[in-house]
Amino acid sequence: MEYSKIIENWRTFANAVEAIGGDLQAFTVEEPATEKEIAALEEKLGFPLPKSLKEVLLSFSRKVEYRWFLPDKFELNGELSEIFSGDRHWSLDWLYDFNESMNCWVEECFPNKEDPYDVVWHNKLAFHEVGNGDFLAIDISSPEAESVVYLSHDDGEGHGVKLAKNFKDFVFESSLIGCVGGEDWQQLPFIEDSKKYINGNSANAIRLREILGINA
């Protein structure tokens, strides 16, 4: 999938949401980052960015804001019943601050690397603040480990769940489901039983598109 297709998918979902009376609050895709900007951030962080994240920043966009809400009276049912919004945001300028916030949680609440729950918070690079204290983050425990992982601060069902093999895959696959909101309960329905990662062509993904009148 090309990056242009991602924007096309976002626009398709935005149009579908507005067609049923929903609210499109943000749709911004800025120019790609420069190598110099990436190097400055890596120096500030003290470690290199994951390869897939760096590729997206350099080849697609340094900053994205995409946010929509379904109409108040529009209700989905079954496994989709908790979905009410879409949200994808990242920025070269936010990454450092997001990680400072995440590290505060680690230091104050999840410091024990021997604890199975706490350790999930360690060796991560946060790229998305969910807004409820949770984060979407990239595993940076080794150069080969780039999976996108959900970090829950309050024992959420999605804690530690791998949402994608890497950041680029996450951006691609989530575009097929309109970048449903960051909360784990909005994303988990698109991870099929016994399979890894969000699948933008899962049964629930197809059902969501059909409900919104999207043919994809």
C-alpha positions in Angstrom: 0.0 0.0 0.0 1.4 3.4 -1.0 1.2 6.4 1.4 -1.3 8.1 -1.0 -3.6 5.2 -0.4 -3.5 5.9 3.3 -4.7 9.4 2.8 -7.4 8.1 0.4 -8.6 5.7 3.1 -8.6 8.5 5.7 -10.6 10.8 3.4 -13.1 8.0 2.6 -13.8 7.4 6.3 -14.0 11.1 7.0 -16.6 11.6 4.2 -18.6 8.6 5.4 -18.6 9.9 9.0 -19.7 13.4 7.9 -22.4 11.8 5.6 -24.2 10.3 8.7 -23.9 13.5 10.7 -20.6 12.8 12.4 -17.9 15.4 13.2 -14.5 15.6 11.5 -12.4 17.6 13.9 -8.9 17.3 12.3 -7.4 16.2 9.1 -3.8 17.5 8.7 -0.9 15.8 7.0 2.3 17.9 7.0 5.4 17.5 4.9 8.0 14.8 5.7 10.7 15.4 8.2 14.3 16.1 7.3 17.3 13.9 8.2 18.6 16.9 10.2 15.4 17.0 12.2 15.5 13.3 12.9 19.1 13.5 14.0 18.3 16.3 16.4 15.4 14.3 18.0 17.5 11.2 18.3 20.2 13.2 20.1 17.6 14.6 22.5 16.1 11.2 23.2 19.5 9.6 23.5 18.8 6.7 21.1 17.9 6.1 17.5 14.3 6.0 16.3 12.9 2.7 15.2 13.5 2.1 11.4 9.8 2.0 10.5 8.9 5.1 12.4 11.9 7.0 10.8 10.8 5.8 7.4 7.2 7.1 7.9 8.5 10.5 9.2 11.0 10.9 6.3 8.8 9.5 3.5 5.3 10.4 4.5 4.7 13.1 7.2 6.4 14.7 10.2 3.0 15.5 11.7 -0.4 14.0 11.3 -3.7 14.9 13.1 -6.8 12.9 12.1 -9.8 12.8 14.3 -13.5 12.1 13.9 -16.5 11.3 16.0 -19.7 9.4 15.2 -23.0 11.1 15.8 -24.3 10.8 19.4 -27.3 8.8 18.3 -25.4 6.5 15.9 -24.8 3.2 17.7 -22.8 0.2 16.5 -23.6 -3.2 18.0 -21.9 -6.4 18.9 -18.1 -6.3 19.0 -18.2 -2.9 17.5 -20.4 -1.4 20.1 -17.6 0.5 21.9 -16.4 2.4 18.8 -17.3 6.0 18.7 -14.3 7.8 17.2 -11.2 7.8 15.1 -7.9 9.2 16.2 -4.4 9.1 14.6 -1.9 11.7 15.7 1.9 11.8 15.7 4.5 14.5 15.4 8.2 14.8 15.4 7.8 17.7 17.9 5.6 15.6 20.3 7.7 12.5 20.5 10.0 13.7 23.2 7.2 15.1 25.4 5.1 11.9 25.0 8.1 9.9 26.2 8.7 12.2 29.1 5.0 11.6 30.1 5.4 7.9 29.6 8.6 7.7 31.7 6.8 9.5 34.6 4.3 6.6 34.7 7.2 4.1 34.6 9.1 5.8 37.4 6.1 6.5 39.6 3.9 3.5 39.0 5.6 0.8 37.0 9.3 0.7 38.0 9.7 -3.0 38.7 11.1 -4.8 35.7 10.6 -8.1 37.5 6.8 -7.5 37.6 5.0 -8.9 34.5 2.7 -5.9 34.3 5.3 -3.3 34.9 7.9 -4.6 32.5 5.6 -4.0 29.5 6.1 -0.3 30.1 9.9 -0.6 29.8 12.0 -0.2 26.7 9.2 1.6 24.7 9.0 4.7 22.6 5.5 6.4 23.0 4.1 8.0 19.8 0.5 8.4 20.7 -1.2 9.6 24.0 -4.5 8.0 24.2 -5.8 10.7 26.6 -6.8 8.5 29.5 -3.3 7.8 30.8 -2.6 5.0 28.3 -0.2 5.1 25.4 0.6 3.5 22.0 4.3 2.7 21.9 7.0 1.0 19.9 9.1 -1.7 21.4 12.7 -0.6 21.4 14.2 -3.4 23.4 16.3 -4.4 20.4 16.9 -3.1 16.9 14.8 -5.9 15.5 11.9 -5.4 17.9 9.6 -2.7 16.5 6.1 -4.0 17.3 3.5 -1.4 18.2 2.3 -2.2 21.8 -0.6 -0.9 23.9 0.3 0.4 27.3 -2.5 0.5 29.9 -2.1 2.3 33.2 -5.1 0.7 34.8 -5.2 -3.0 34.0 -6.9 -2.6 30.6 -7.6 -5.6 28.5 -5.2 -4.4 25.8 -2.2 -4.0 28.1 0.8 -5.5 26.3 -1.1 -6.4 23.2 0.8 -6.1 20.0 -1.2 -4.0 17.5 1.2 -4.2 14.6 4.5 -5.7 13.5 5.9 -2.2 13.2 4.9 1.5 13.0 4.5 1.5 9.2 2.3 -1.6 9.2 0.2 0.0 12.0 -0.3 3.1 9.9 -1.3 1.1 6.8 -3.6 -1.4 8.5 -5.3 1.1 10.8 -6.1 3.3 7.8 -8.5 0.5 6.6 -10.6 0.9 9.8 -10.6 4.7 9.8 -8.0 4.8 12.6 -10.5 3.9 15.2 -9.8 5.7 18.6 -6.7 4.9 20.5 -8.4 3.2 23.5 -7.8 -0.5 23.6 -11.5 -1.4 23.5 -11.9 0.4 20.1 -8.9 -1.4 18.6 -9.1 -5.0 19.9 -12.2 -6.0 17.8 -9.9 -5.9 14.8 -7.4 -8.4 16.1 -8.9 -11.8 15.2 -8.8 -14.7 17.6 -5.5 -16.6 17.5 -3.9 -14.1 15.2 -1.5 -11.3 15.8 -2.0 -7.6 15.1 -4.8 -5.4 13.7 -6.2 -6.7 10.4 -7.7 -4.1 8.2 -9.6 -6.8 6.3 -10.9 -8.8 9.2 -14.6 -9.6 9.5 -15.1 -6.7 11.9 -13.2 -4.3 9.6 -15.4 -5.3 6.7 -18.5 -5.0 8.8 -17.5 -1.5 10.0 -17.0 -0.3 6.4 -20.2 -1.8 5.3 -22.1 -0.1 8.1 -20.6 3.2 7.0 -21.3 2.6 3.4 -17.7 2.2 2.4 -16.7 -0.3 -0.2 -13.1 -1.4 0.2 
